[in-house]
Amino acid sequence: MQLEITTEGVDFVVSRAPQPKNDTEGRQKADRETGEPLCVTELVAMDETGAEVIKVTTAGQPRVTKRQLVTVLKLIATPWTIDGRGGVAFRAEAITPVPTGAAKTATGAAASAGA
């Protein structure tokens, strides 16, 4: 089952630059539909209740850098279980930088909400 996550009201900050998503033999995985290489970007997702670190897979490498405020488009969560272990895999259509003017507005709003 795949679940689309509503990202409205959530600020995302890159905590680790995008890395290739490799298989167990060290080869970079590719998207089954497009053939594009898969990348994993570690993000901190923050809202009024707190923060969570998630790793999000995308087809193609997002052009983002560490500590950058970003937008996550069409975030999908897929619960999984293998050999008694389980978790949630996150995949997004794209991860894009928040425009500079919007980043200042979002940061200012977050600071005001915390005050």
KOLBA-17195 format. One record per residue (C-alpha): residue in one letter; x, y, z. Coordinates in steps of 0.02 Angstrom, whole numbers, padded with zeros to 5 digits, always signed. Example, Ala and Ser with C-alpha at 12.3 -4.5 7.8 and 13.67 -1.06 7.14 Angstrom:
<pts>
A+00615-00225+00390S+00684-00053+00357
</pts>
This chain:
<pts>
M+00000+00000+00000Q+00062+00173-00043L+00005+00328+00051E+00023+00505-00013I+00083+00623+00124T+00014+00800+00134T+00164+00916+00149E+00067+01078+00175G+00125+01160+00337V+00286+01058+00342D+00458+01137+00319F+00591+01024+00243V+00777+01056+00263V+00913+00953+00179S+01020+00870+00314R+01128+00767+00195A+01160+00801+00011P+01084+00680-00116Q+01176+00514-00131P+01159+00374-00259K+01038+00236-00205N+01140+00077-00227D+01094-00106-00227T+01183-00234-00116E+01322-00251-00245G+01358-00063-00249R+01275-00026-00416Q+01162+00126-00426K+00979+00077-00440A+00871+00148-00580D+00688+00195-00592R+00589+00051-00666E+00485+00164-00779T+00606+00297-00838G+00777+00217-00814E+00838+00372-00722P+00964+00339-00582L+00889+00341-00406C+00955+00456-00270V+00920+00470-00084T+00912+00638+00004E+00905+00649+00194L+00782+00783+00253V+00723+00854+00418A+00534+00874+00412M+00472+01002+00538D+00297+01058+00588E+00217+01129+00745T+00228+00960+00834G+00414+00932+00809A+00538+00862+00684E+00580+00696+00602V+00726+00643+00493I+00674+00549+00336K+00767+00482+00184V+00676+00519+00021T+00711+00430-00143T+00693+00522-00309A+00724+00477-00490G+00866+00591-00541Q+00977+00691-00425P+00894+00842-00342R+00994+01002-00360V+00995+01043-00175T+01128+01068-00043K+01146+01035+00143R+01046+01153+00256Q+00939+01213+00109L+00751+01238+00133V+00662+01131+00002T+00491+01083-00065V+00447+00899-00082L+00327+00861-00224K+00209+00711-00214L+00283+00626-00061I+00232+00442-00052A+00256+00330+00101T+00265+00142+00074P+00264+00032+00231W+00373-00125+00215T+00419-00283+00313I+00561-00404+00275D+00618-00547+00387G+00531-00478+00541R+00597-00301+00517G+00492-00157+00454G+00490+00026+00413V+00427+00156+00292A+00509+00199+00126F+00483+00376+00062R+00483+00423-00121A+00450+00592-00202E+00421+00653-00378A+00546+00793-00347I+00641+00890-00213T+00667+01072-00262P+00744+01224-00176V+00622+01349-00100P+00645+01516-00189T+00755+01635-00088G+00616+01760-00048A+00499+01620+00007A+00636+01541+00114K+00656+01702+00212T+00466+01711+00235A+00455+01529+00293T+00603+01550+00412G+00529+01709+00483A+00358+01627+00505A+00437+01478+00592A+00534+01594+00708S+00377+01694+00746A+00277+01536+00783G+00410+01477+00905A+00415+01643+00998
</pts>
